[in-house]
Each structure stands twice: as C-alpha cells, then as structure tokens.
C-alpha cells in the first residue's frame, strides 16, 4: 500500500485520513498473485479503525462524565464509522466477486457472504443512532448511586452488603438498589422504545421478517438455530433448575428460613449458607493485580507473562468508582496487539472471578494476535466466552495462598464452592435473559410496551426460579430486564455465556484428569482465532458443542459431586 497511514490509531477525527487507503484498496488489482498482500493491507486499515473506536469507547466507560470523551465517541459514530462501513462493504464485495478462495479462508468467506447479504446503506445511520443510545444507557447507569450510612455509593459498591451474613442488611441493600433502579424506569423505558424501533427498522431494511432472523445472521450463528437455543433453555429447566432447587433446600435449612427471598439467593452474588462473613481476597487493587499475576503464571508461564505486559503497560482499569460505566469487559487494541481490561472491583471474591474471566479474553487477544488477517480473528462469541470462563476454572487450583493465590486452604475451598454454585445459578438466569429476547424480537409490537416486557420477564423469572418467593416485591422483579445491559446494548448476546460455560465445564473436567494437557489444548484453540467453525473450536479445546440435557446433566452431576467435596474442605 502506498498511502501513508499512522502506525498507531489514536483519534482519527477526519475521514479524509482514511478514505485514500480505502480507495486504493478498492482500485487495486486482485488476483491469486496479489491476494495475500491485498488482504494484509485491508487488515491494517481495519485495525486502525477498530483501535480508534475501541479507544474512544474506553474513554467514555472509564469516565461517563467526561464530556470531551463523549464528544469524540459521537464524532466517530457519526462521521467516521458510516463511511468506513460503506467502504468496507465495497471491499467485501470486491473479494467475493473475484471468486478467489485463499487457503484457510473458508470460515471468513462464509462470514463475508452473510455480511454482504444483509448490508444496507440505509442502516448505517440507524447503527450510529443505536451506538449513541447505548452511550446514554451507560450515562444513566453510571450516575446511579445510593446513600449508605451517610456515604453516597455507586451501586456496585453495595455488593458486599448484598452478601452480608446478616439477612436484614442484605434486604436493606437489595431494596435500596432496586429503588434506585426504579427511579430511572421512565428514562430507560424511553430508551427501550427507541432501541426496539431502530432494530425493527434495520431488519425490515435488510428484508427480514423480524429482528431475530436478522440478528442471527449478523451474529454469524451458522452452527445453531433459534430452536437449538430454545432446546438449551428447556435442558436447563429439566436439569439445572432441579439442581439449584436442591442447593436452595439446603441453603434454607442452614439459614433457618421457611422461604427464600431474592436477597437470600442471588444469581450474581454468593450468600454463604453458614452465615460466615464474606471472604476477603485482597486489601487493595494493587494486591488484586499481583496475586492474579501469580495465579496466571501458575496456570501457564506464557499466560502469566501476557498479564505482566498488561500491568506494565497500563492496560488495566479495575476499581469501582463514581462515574464509571457498569460491568466489566476486555477489548482489543489490534494495532499494538494488546488487550485492555475494564471492571468494577469492590473487594469481593467475585472480583477475582471477573479478573480471571477478563484475563481469559485478554489471553485470546495475545494468542491469536499473529493471525495474518483480521477476518481470521473474528472469533464467534460462543467460543470467545469459553476462553474467559475456562480460565476461571483452570485457575481454581491455584487460589490458595500456598500456591501464591488469595486464600487460606479453607477459604480457597469456599471460593471454589462459590464459583461452582454461581455457575449452576447462572444457567437459569441466562435462560431468562435469552428467552426474554426471543419473545421481544418475535413479538416486537407487544414488546414496545414496557409493561408487557415486565409481565414476560416476571413469567420467565418464576419459570426458572420456582422456589424464590417474590410476594410483595413484584414491581422490583418485573424491572429486572432493565438491569441487564445486554438487553439494551447487545441484543441476543447472552446465550453465548451459557453455551461457553458448558464448554468451560468440559475443559475443567479434562483438567481434573490432566491439568497440563487441558491448558495446552485451551491455548491451541485460542490460537485458532476465528479460522475454524464453532464446533471445531470447541473440539480443539477438548469440548463438545451441545445443547442437550444429557451433556448438561453429566456436567451438573460432576459439579454437585465436587461441591460436596469442597464443603468437607471448608466450602
């Protein structure tokens, strides 16, 4: 490529800086002899754009009150992204029209054909508007605080109180958090109707009968169908819900309760059945980082070295603070071949799990960084989440302090028990989120009414949490869909976690027999990026891509057996 481009993407404010590079790629001859170099040039330009967007987005999440960062992001969304997407579409069409099929490019070509098929110029401004609405969602959530004992705290900082051994404290914290969510109900209802209308219009523009069908192709879900998703929901109801009910029966007995309330059984936060205080994994974020570095190095020295690179280069933003967007994520800066981890640490074991989880995503970035084309790094999210969830389990043998980790042996057993308990409780919640979205996007007219969304969420909550008493708190339960950012910002992106957890549990099962071999297979699978179909990626990691009750049931049985062992060791 003759057009000069900056070596590092920082803040591309002017489309004219990028347009000559796209024009040159569009005009360049494409043949067997030139294809490899042409794809490499396309990749370099794509990386510039992706990294510019990633850095602009990171800036708004680390400080939702930064007006300049918001202005830069909106400028990118409005003035850079639409012409880039149109120019990129022309390159896809050029490659497909050439009839060339580069070696190892079967999966990328399949993806490109799907993307070309659904691309519509008239959707570009709608995508821009969708991104801006997502930023508004972050602003609303980032501003949510409550007064706790005279101190104004962001909602994530109530999590230790939601896990408190004292039931009245848990209930007080839960009700405060829910009341704060309900204050923003009107604003979020307004955002929701805008999100839904945009998505329905995108699907219509692309010639689809509903948004689910459009989104399915957009997410490149070639290896399973909506019916498979619903089969997985049914398998969870058949196999996991009874297992969680068994956990809850024991939980109630130990707590001396007749019924469980939402502040007694939380799919996100562990409540100790023995009434013990929360285990404390670290005293400050620096200690969280250093102990995690030791654990990662125990899993694999090369993975540990990757994490040390991130520490050294300032690629971690871990603590919770006012004005920070909710949740956690890992993004990539592909020009510099580095990941970035964002999270909201508040001093709980859940923070350790989150850092291990996002560390798995980060290692995926490192392990696949040398693939020749950005198309080969388009990893299906169902497997991207295997990278993160499997790391949580592969790291579990090293959580004790005698391994360089966080806990005494007894507390390490508690932490491992807590993690498996959370995995079991997550599957039913995931099924609620997934089933809700299937309903929303196949009943869009009905779902445009937030009250109908409340009713459906409540129905699904009861279906998958049959033994949790919600009497008297129905409005708070019904509002649960507004608390799940994926529903607003990443439609249909949630079953990935459930399927990936199934894959991760299989890798953990392998590791119980051969930890070294399981880690080696895990790394080999990560290095494939998106160059293989989803079932092949699972197989490379030593797992089966499945939706059935038998596969799920075998793993649930193993998890329950392991939890019994961990109870005896202090869990």
Secondary structure, DSSP 4 states (H G I P E B T S, - for coil): --S---SS-S----HHHHHHHHHHHHHS--STTTHHHHHHHHHHHHHHHHHHHHHHHHHHHH-TT-HHHHHHHHHIIIIIHHHHHHHHHHHHHHHHHHT---TT-HHHHHHHHHHHHH--GGGHHHHHHHHHHHHHHHHHHHT-EEEETTEEEEGGGGHHHHT-SSHHHHHHHHHHHHHHHHHTHHHHHHHHHHHHHHHHHHHHHTT-SSHHHHHHHHTT--S--HHHHHHHHHHIIIIIHHHHHHHHHHHHHHHT-SSB-TTTS-SSS---TT-PPPP---SSHHHHHHHHHHHHHHH-HHHHHHHHHHHHTT-EEEE--TTPPSS-EEEEETTTTEEEEEEEE-SSHHHHHHHHHHHHHHHHHHHTTT-S-GGGG---HHHHHHHHHHHHHHTGGG-BGGGTSSB-HHHHHHHHHHHHHHHHHHHHHHHHHHHHHHHHHHSHHHHTSHHHHHHHHHHHHHHH-TTB--TT-HHHHHGGGGG-HHHHHSTTTTHHHHHHHHHHHHHHHHHHH-HHHHHHHHHHHHHTTTSS-HHHHHHHTT------HHHHHHHHHHHHHHHHHHHHTT-
